[in-house]
Amino acid sequence: MTHEFAKYPDGTVGVFSDIGKKENDEEYVRVTFERPTEDGFDTYVIELPSYEIVLDKGNYSNEEKKKFLEIVKNGSSFFFKYARIGGLEIA
């Protein structure tokens, strides 16, 4: 399941996944940035805690990608905390 945490003026939506487990029992969370385009979506996915880019599809600029990585690095404990408890309660 994914949980929305942000909407940006350009239409980008930020979501994070529930906690996942790899075969070696390492926990991970995936943070996805996605915006609609005429042909589908621009998508950028970063996996925590490694900060590995697991999907880079579409037309996000290098500047946008750098900003997304900064957001994920600054919020890594937030993403893990709320992924563990099943998301955010937003009124």
Residue pairs with C-beta under 8 A, 6 or more apart in sequence:
1 17
1 18
1 86
1 87
2 15
2 16
2 17
2 18
2 32
3 15
3 16
3 17
3 18
3 82
3 83
3 86
3 87
3 88
4 13
4 14
4 15
4 88
4 90
5 14
5 15
5 16
5 82
5 88
6 12
6 13
6 14
7 13
7 14
8 14
8 35
10 35
11 35
11 36
12 33
12 34
12 35
12 42
13 33
13 34
13 35
14 31
14 32
14 33
14 71
15 31
15 32
15 34
16 29
16 30
16 31
16 32
16 79
16 82
16 83
17 29
17 30
17 31
17 32
17 83
18 29
18 83
18 86
18 87
19 27
19 28
19 29
19 80
19 83
19 84
20 27
20 28
20 29
20 30
21 27
21 28
22 28
27 80
28 47
28 48
28 49
28 50
29 47
29 48
29 79
29 80
29 83
30 45
30 46
30 47
30 48
30 54
31 45
31 46
31 47
31 48
31 68
31 71
31 72
31 79
32 43
32 44
32 45
32 55
33 43
33 44
33 45
33 60
33 64
33 68
34 41
34 42
34 43
34 44
35 41
35 42
37 58
37 59
40 58
41 57
41 58
42 57
42 58
42 59
42 60
43 55
43 56
43 57
43 58
44 53
44 55
44 56
44 57
44 58
44 60
44 64
44 65
44 68
45 53
45 54
45 55
45 56
46 52
46 53
46 54
46 68
46 69
46 72
47 53
47 54
48 72
48 76
48 79
48 80
49 76
49 80
51 69
51 72
51 73
53 65
56 65
60 68
72 79
82 88
